[in-house]
Amino acid sequence: MVWSFLKIAVFMVVVAALTLGATYLVESGQGIRLAFAGTEYTLGPLQSAIAVLALIVAVWLLVRILGLLWALVRFINGDETAVSRYFDRNRERKGYEALAEGMMAVASGEGRVALSKAAKAEKYLRRPELTNLLSAQAAEAAGDTKKATEVYKRLLADQRTRFVGVQGLMKQKLSEGDTGTAMKLAQAAFALKPRHEGVQDTLLRLQSEQGDWKGAREVLGAKVKQGLLPRDVHKRRDALLALQEAKGVLAEGASIEAREAAIAANKASPDLIPAAVMAAEAYIAKGETKPATRLLLKAWEAQPHPSLAATFAAIAPDETPAERLKRFEALLKHRPESEETRLLRAELSIAAEDFPAARRAVGDLAETHPTTRALTLIAAIERGEGADDSVVRGYLARALSASRGPQWVCEHCHNIQAEWGPICDNCGGFDTLSWREPPGGGVPIANGAEMLPLIVGSPRPEPEVLAPPEPEPPKPAPTEPPAELTQDEIFAERVRRNPLAEPDAVALARGLAPKK
């Protein structure tokens, strides 16, 4: 800023001085008298001005000639490039000026201007490692992807610019949606610069999306070695990838390898619920019930989850409800204040037909945290204790519009998934799913409002349907079941007619109804 001001000030002073001198010469009417070698020369005002300009040009030429002579002297003394540098100095100055203007144009989003400046810089500088990068960025700013691709391919020929070319082509393929080619380019970029954090993140995301869990684990290991990832986070995420790798092995039919991989994933992160479930299933398949019980108890202590309870039940699938309740005491004594533990105890007590114990386990959850599961269990308890049908149907009606309870929810986009996965199906976030209750309680059952009248009371009479033009006997309207049927049979008939009824709640309420 100061240097620019000084240059402007000097220019204005020079212009003012020249103006004053010209004015003086014109007003005086006299010229300049010069005496040289005994001869006197008289110059008029105009001639004097021309002489001054000629003198300035002569001085400039003299400086240039002296510079050339100095370059010749250096060339004679052994500097082979002295003369060429003298002639290229002005060319380089113009080239670097064009390069700087092109970079400013790219930053400003003026693609066409940047392209012209890049071409000018390439003409003067003849340094493709500099001008090709500017040309590629200018082509992208101008929307000319074909030109940008050509320039990026030219960058691949130079070892110094190969990484930039590969990275540019990778970003282009990502924008086009060609993830397969982008992943290959990301692997090539990672091989060139394994410490580049942006390439690591891109490659890790692409490998996770395409199921290359082994390669993703290698990239994750490189990140933690370079200090780009905390060790505890790496331990958990590596367990996630190991778990997915085990699932892939299991899908290929190699069950032994899948079991070992699942067990290793659980050891790496014992609180990871899917890993604990899969490792326990691997132990159960080998007939090793004690290790399966031990790791399920440890996982339940970290976070109670229905999948852990289901796997714990699979250890002894043929036991009676009373035996199962007794065996589950080892699990229920951990985290007894947890809502999941209370609901699990209620379910086991209902299966053993100990309805007072089930009611004590549920407690006041129907009022403090009324979820679909809690209300359905209350309905089953009421039915088991012989309560009125209207009471049972009232709880089932509330269950339809109640919160769905904890689910797998993405921490970034709040997407709800039915099954756990390392990647969110909606936003593609890695390791973002957590077991919690979503905002709003989750997605309600479709057409839940239309189900309420069918569950709470009798349906409204259907309007009369006009006969079609063609003579066709009308379909008879459904009739109510015979009066001599029991309430359970009437309720079952209504449920059979309504295909939208929730099967778990209805089956549970029907299965626990007392015989008449």
C-alpha positions in Angstrom: 0.0 0.0 0.0 2.8 2.5 1.0 4.9 1.5 -2.1 2.0 2.1 -4.4 1.4 5.5 -2.9 5.0 6.5 -3.3 5.0 5.4 -7.0 1.9 7.5 -7.6 3.4 10.5 -5.8 6.7 10.3 -7.8 4.8 10.0 -11.1 2.7 13.1 -10.3 5.8 15.1 -9.3 7.5 14.2 -12.6 4.4 15.1 -14.6 4.2 18.4 -12.8 7.9 19.2 -13.4 7.6 18.4 -17.1 4.5 20.6 -17.4 6.2 23.5 -15.7 9.3 23.1 -17.9 7.2 23.0 -21.1 5.2 26.1 -19.9 8.4 28.0 -19.2 9.9 27.2 -22.6 6.7 28.2 -24.5 6.3 31.5 -22.6 10.0 32.5 -22.8 10.0 31.9 -26.6 13.7 31.1 -26.3 15.3 27.8 -27.0 18.3 26.0 -25.6 21.8 26.9 -26.7 24.3 24.1 -26.7 28.1 24.6 -27.4 29.9 21.4 -28.5 33.4 21.2 -30.1 33.5 24.9 -30.9 30.1 24.9 -32.5 26.9 26.5 -31.0 23.5 24.9 -31.5 20.2 26.7 -30.8 17.1 24.6 -30.2 13.6 25.9 -30.1 11.0 24.9 -27.5 9.6 22.0 -29.5 13.0 20.9 -30.5 14.2 21.0 -26.9 11.3 18.8 -25.8 12.1 16.3 -28.6 15.7 16.4 -27.6 14.9 15.6 -24.0 12.7 12.6 -25.0 15.5 11.4 -27.3 17.9 11.7 -24.4 15.7 9.5 -22.2 15.5 6.9 -24.9 19.2 7.0 -25.4 19.8 6.5 -21.7 17.4 3.5 -21.6 19.1 2.0 -24.6 22.5 2.5 -23.0 21.3 0.7 -19.9 20.1 -2.2 -21.9 23.3 -2.4 -23.9 25.4 -2.3 -20.8 23.3 -5.1 -19.4 23.8 -7.2 -22.5 27.6 -6.5 -22.4 27.7 -7.6 -18.8 25.8 -10.8 -19.8 28.4 -11.4 -22.5 31.2 -10.9 -20.1 29.6 -13.5 -17.7 29.1 -15.9 -20.6 32.8 -15.5 -21.6 33.7 -16.3 -18.0 31.9 -19.6 -18.1 28.2 -18.8 -17.3 26.6 -20.6 -20.2 23.0 -19.4 -19.4 23.9 -15.7 -18.8 22.8 -14.5 -22.2 19.6 -16.6 -22.3 18.6 -15.4 -18.9 19.1 -11.8 -20.0 16.6 -12.3 -22.9 14.2 -14.5 -20.8 14.0 -12.1 -17.9 11.3 -9.9 -19.5 9.4 -13.0 -20.7 9.4 -14.5 -17.2 8.2 -11.2 -15.7 5.3 -11.2 -18.0 4.6 -14.8 -17.4 4.6 -14.5 -13.6 2.3 -11.5 -13.9 -0.1 -13.5 -16.0 0.1 -16.5 -13.5 -0.7 -14.2 -10.5 -3.6 -12.6 -12.4 -4.9 -16.1 -13.3 -4.7 -17.3 -9.7 -6.7 -14.2 -8.6 -9.2 -14.8 -11.3 -9.7 -18.5 -10.1 -10.2 -17.3 -6.5 -12.7 -14.8 -7.8 -14.6 -17.4 -9.8 -13.9 -15.8 -13.2 -13.2 -19.0 -15.1 -12.9 -17.5 -18.6 -10.5 -14.8 -17.5 -8.4 -17.4 -15.6 -8.2 -19.6 -18.7 -6.9 -16.7 -20.9 -4.3 -15.8 -18.2 -3.3 -19.4 -17.9 -2.7 -19.6 -21.6 -0.6 -16.4 -21.5 1.4 -17.7 -18.6 2.0 -21.0 -20.3 3.2 -19.1 -23.4 5.8 -17.0 -21.5 6.9 -19.3 -18.7 7.0 -22.7 -20.4 6.7 -24.4 -17.0 3.8 -26.9 -17.2 4.1 -27.9 -13.6 2.8 -24.4 -12.7 0.6 -23.5 -15.6 -1.2 -26.8 -16.0 -2.5 -26.7 -12.5 -3.8 -23.2 -13.1 -5.3 -24.3 -16.4 -7.1 -27.2 -14.7 -8.5 -25.0 -11.9 -9.5 -22.4 -14.4 -11.3 -25.0 -16.6 -13.2 -26.2 -13.5 -14.2 -22.7 -12.6 -15.4 -22.1 -16.1 -17.4 -25.4 -16.1 -15.2 -27.0 -18.8 -14.8 -30.5 -17.3 -13.4 -32.0 -20.5 -10.6 -29.4 -20.6 -9.9 -30.0 -16.9 -9.7 -33.7 -17.4 -7.2 -33.3 -20.2 -5.0 -31.0 -18.1 -5.1 -33.4 -15.1 -4.0 -36.2 -17.3 -1.1 -34.1 -18.5 -0.1 -33.6 -14.8 0.2 -37.4 -14.5 3.3 -37.4 -16.7 5.4 -35.4 -14.2 6.4 -37.1 -11.0 6.2 -33.7 -9.2 2.6 -33.1 -10.2 1.3 -36.7 -10.4 -0.5 -36.6 -7.0 -2.3 -33.4 -7.9 -3.4 -35.0 -11.2 -4.7 -38.1 -9.5 -6.5 -36.1 -6.8 -8.1 -33.8 -9.4 -9.4 -36.8 -11.4 -10.7 -38.4 -8.2 -12.7 -35.4 -7.3 -14.1 -35.3 -10.8 -15.2 -38.9 -10.7 -16.8 -38.3 -7.3 -18.8 -35.4 -8.6 -19.9 -37.6 -11.6 -21.0 -40.4 -9.2 -18.5 -42.9 -10.5 -17.5 -44.2 -7.1 -15.7 -47.3 -8.5 -13.2 -45.3 -10.5 -12.9 -42.7 -7.7 -12.0 -45.5 -5.3 -9.2 -46.7 -7.6 -7.9 -43.2 -8.0 -8.1 -42.6 -4.2 -6.0 -45.8 -3.7 -3.4 -44.5 -6.1 -3.4 -41.1 -4.3 -3.0 -42.8 -1.0 -0.1 -44.8 -2.3 1.6 -41.6 -3.5 0.9 -39.7 -0.2 -0.2 -41.9 2.6 -0.1 -39.0 5.1 -2.6 -36.9 3.2 -5.6 -36.6 5.6 -8.1 -35.6 2.9 -7.2 -38.6 0.7 -7.4 -40.9 3.8 -10.9 -39.7 4.7 -12.2 -40.0 1.1 -10.7 -43.5 0.7 -12.1 -44.7 4.0 -15.6 -43.5 3.1 -15.5 -45.1 -0.3 -14.1 -48.4 1.0 -16.8 -48.5 3.7 -19.6 -47.8 1.1 -18.3 -50.5 -1.2 -17.7 -53.1 1.6 -13.9 -53.2 1.4 -13.5 -53.6 5.2 -10.0 -55.0 5.1 -8.7 -52.0 3.1 -10.6 -49.6 5.4 -8.9 -51.1 8.4 -5.5 -50.5 6.8 -6.4 -46.8 6.2 -7.7 -46.5 9.8 -4.4 -48.0 11.0 -2.5 -45.4 9.0 -4.5 -42.6 10.5 -3.8 -43.6 14.1 -0.1 -44.2 13.4 0.2 -40.6 12.1 -1.7 -39.2 15.2 -4.7 -38.1 13.1 -7.1 -40.3 15.2 -7.3 -40.9 19.0 -6.5 -44.5 20.0 -9.8 -45.1 21.8 -11.7 -43.9 18.7 -9.5 -46.1 16.5 -10.1 -49.1 18.7 -13.9 -48.8 18.5 -13.9 -48.1 14.7 -11.5 -50.9 14.0 -13.9 -53.2 15.9 -16.8 -51.9 13.7 -14.8 -52.7 10.5 -13.8 -56.1 11.9 -17.4 -56.9 12.7 -18.5 -56.0 9.1 -15.6 -58.1 7.8 -16.8 -61.0 9.9 -20.3 -60.6 8.4 -18.8 -60.7 4.9 -16.9 -63.9 5.7 -20.0 -65.4 7.1 -21.9 -64.6 3.9 -19.3 -66.4 1.9 -19.8 -69.5 4.0 -16.5 -69.6 5.9 -18.1 -69.8 9.4 -14.9 -70.6 11.3 -13.2 -67.4 10.1 -16.4 -65.4 10.8 -16.6 -66.7 14.3 -12.9 -65.8 15.0 -13.4 -62.4 13.5 -16.5 -61.7 15.5 -14.8 -62.7 18.7 -11.8 -60.5 17.9 -14.2 -57.6 17.2 -15.9 -58.1 20.6 -12.6 -58.2 22.4 -11.6 -55.0 20.7 -14.8 -53.2 21.8 -16.8 -55.1 24.4 -19.5 -52.5 24.6 -20.3 -52.8 20.9 -23.7 -54.5 20.9 -23.7 -56.0 17.4 -20.1 -57.4 18.0 -21.2 -58.9 21.3 -24.2 -60.5 19.7 -22.3 -62.0 16.8 -19.4 -63.2 19.0 -21.9 -64.9 21.4 -23.6 -66.6 18.5 -20.2 -67.8 17.4 -19.6 -69.3 20.8 -23.1 -70.8 20.9 -22.5 -72.4 17.5 -19.3 -74.0 18.8 -21.2 -75.2 22.0 -19.2 -72.9 24.3 -22.0 -71.5 26.4 -19.9 -70.2 29.2 -17.9 -67.7 27.1 -21.1 -66.6 25.4 -22.8 -66.0 28.8 -19.8 -64.1 30.1 -19.5 -61.7 27.2 -23.3 -61.1 27.1 -23.3 -60.2 30.8 -20.5 -57.8 30.2 -22.2 -56.2 27.3 -25.5 -55.9 29.2 -23.7 -54.2 32.0 -22.4 -51.7 29.5 -25.7 -51.1 27.8 -28.9 -53.2 28.0 -30.3 -54.1 24.6 -33.1 -56.4 23.4 -30.7 -58.2 21.0 -28.5 -59.2 23.9 -31.5 -60.7 25.7 -32.6 -62.6 22.6 -29.1 -64.0 22.2 -29.0 -64.9 25.9 -32.3 -66.8 25.5 -30.8 -68.7 22.5 -28.2 -70.3 24.8 -30.9 -72.6 26.1 -33.8 -72.5 23.7 -35.7 -75.5 25.1 -36.0 -74.4 28.7 -39.4 -73.7 30.4 -40.5 -70.2 31.2 -39.8 -70.7 34.9 -36.3 -72.1 34.1 -35.6 -69.2 31.8 -36.7 -66.6 34.4 -34.3 -68.3 36.9 -31.4 -68.4 34.4 -32.0 -64.7 33.4 -31.5 -63.6 37.0 -27.8 -63.5 36.3 -28.5 -61.0 33.6 -31.2 -59.0 35.3 -29.1 -58.3 38.4 -26.9 -56.0 36.2 -28.4 -52.5 35.7 -31.7 -53.3 37.5 -32.8 -49.7 37.4 -32.6 -49.6 33.6 -35.9 -49.5 31.7 -34.8 -52.3 29.4 -34.1 -54.5 32.4 -37.5 -53.8 33.9 -39.3 -54.5 30.6 -37.3 -57.7 30.1 -38.2 -58.9 33.6 -41.9 -58.1 32.9 -41.8 -60.2 29.7 -40.2 -63.2 31.4 -42.8 -63.0 34.3 -45.7 -62.8 31.8 -44.3 -65.9 30.0 -44.2 -67.6 33.4 -47.7 -66.3 34.1 -46.6 -64.4 37.2 -48.6 -61.3 36.4 -48.2 -59.5 39.8 -44.4 -59.8 39.4 -44.7 -58.4 35.8 -46.8 -55.5 37.1 -44.2 -54.7 39.7 -41.4 -54.8 37.1 -43.2 -52.4 34.8 -44.1 -50.1 37.6 -45.2 -46.6 36.5 -43.6 -46.8 33.0 -47.1 -46.5 31.5 -47.4 -43.0 32.9 -43.7 -41.8 33.1 -42.5 -43.2 29.8 -45.4 -44.7 27.8 -43.7 -46.6 24.9 -45.4 -49.1 22.6 -43.6 -51.9 24.3 -44.5 -50.8 27.8 -48.2 -50.3 27.0 -48.4 -53.6 25.2 -47.0 -55.4 28.2 -49.5 -53.6 30.4 -52.3 -54.8 28.1 -51.0 -58.3 28.4 -50.8 -58.1 32.2 -54.4 -56.8 32.3 -55.6 -59.6 30.0 -53.7 -62.2 32.1 -55.3 -60.9 35.3 -58.8 -61.1 33.8 -59.4 -57.4 33.2 -62.3 -56.1 31.0 -61.8 -56.2 27.2 -62.3 -52.4 27.0 -59.3 -51.9 29.4 -57.1 -54.1 27.3 -58.2 -52.5 24.0 -57.6 -49.1 25.6 -53.9 -49.9 26.3 -53.5 -51.3 22.8 -55.0 -48.2 21.3 -52.5 -46.0 23.2 -49.7 -48.3 22.1 -50.4 -47.6 18.4 -49.6 -43.8 18.7 -47.0 -44.0 21.5 -43.2 -43.6 21.1 -41.5 -46.6 19.6 -38.8 -46.4 22.3 -35.0 -46.6 21.7 -33.9 -47.3 18.1 -30.7 -47.0 16.0 -30.5 -43.3 15.3 -27.9 -41.4 13.4 -26.2 -38.7 15.5 -25.8 -36.4 12.4 -29.0 -36.6 10.5 -31.3 -38.3 13.0 -32.1 -41.0 10.5 -33.7 -44.1 12.1 -32.5 -47.6 10.9 -34.1 -50.9 11.6 -30.7 -52.6 11.9 -27.3 -51.4 13.0 -24.6 -50.7 10.4 -21.3 -48.9 10.4 -22.6 -46.3 7.9 -25.8 -44.3 8.0 -28.0 -45.1 5.1 -29.1 -41.5 4.8 -26.1 -39.2 5.3 -23.3 -41.8 4.9 -21.7 -40.9 8.2 -19.3 -43.5 9.6 -19.9 -44.7 13.2 -22.8 -42.4 13.8 -25.5 -44.8 14.9 -26.4 -45.0 18.6 -29.1 -46.8 20.5 -31.4 -44.1 21.8 -34.9 -42.8 21.6 -35.2 -40.5 18.5 -36.8 -37.0 18.8 -40.6 -37.4 18.5 -40.5 -41.0 19.5 -39.8 -42.5 16.1 -42.0 -43.3 13.2 -45.6 -44.3 14.1 -47.3 -47.3 12.5 -48.8 -46.5 9.1 -52.6 -45.8 9.2 -52.5 -46.0 12.9 -55.4 -43.5 13.3 -57.6 -45.8 11.1 -56.9 -48.7 13.3 -58.2 -47.1 16.5 -61.9 -47.6 15.9 -61.4 -51.2 15.0 -59.5 -51.9 18.2 -61.5 -49.8 20.6 -65.0 -50.6 19.4 -67.1 -51.9 16.6 -66.4 -50.5 13.1 -68.9 -48.1 11.6 -71.4 -49.6 9.1 -70.1 -49.5 5.6 -72.0 -47.3 3.1 -74.2 -49.0 0.6 -72.5 -49.8 -2.7 -74.5 -49.3 -5.9 -74.7 -52.2 -8.2 -72.5 -52.0 -11.3 -74.2 -51.7 -14.8 -73.5 -55.3 -15.5 -75.8 -57.7 -13.6 -73.5 -59.0 -10.8 -74.7 -60.2 -7.4 -73.4 -57.8 -4.7 -71.0 -59.2 -2.2 -72.7 -59.8 1.2 -71.7 -57.5 4.0 -69.6 -59.1 6.8 -71.7 -60.2 9.6 -70.8 -60.2 13.3 -69.7 -63.5 14.8 -72.5 -65.6 16.5 -73.5 -64.4 19.9 -72.6 -67.7 21.6 -68.9 -67.1 20.8 -66.6 -66.0 23.6 -65.1 -62.5 23.8 -61.7 -63.9 22.8 -63.2 -65.5 19.7 -65.1 -62.3 18.8 -61.9 -60.3 19.3 -59.9 -62.8 17.1 -62.5 -62.5 14.4 -62.3 -58.8 14.3 -58.5 -58.9 14.2 -58.7 -61.4 11.3 -60.8 -59.0 9.3 -58.4 -56.1 9.9 -55.1 -56.8 8.2 -53.5 -53.6 9.7 -53.7 -54.8 13.3 -50.4 -55.0 15.1 -49.6 -58.7 15.3 -47.4 -58.7 18.4 -49.8 -56.8 20.6 -52.9 -58.7 19.4 -51.2 -62.1 19.7 -49.9 -61.3 23.1 -53.3 -60.1 24.3 -55.0 -63.2 22.8 -52.5 -65.7 24.0 -52.7 -64.6 27.6 -56.5 -64.5 27.7 -58.0 -66.8 30.3 -59.9 -69.8 29.0 -63.7 -69.7 29.4 
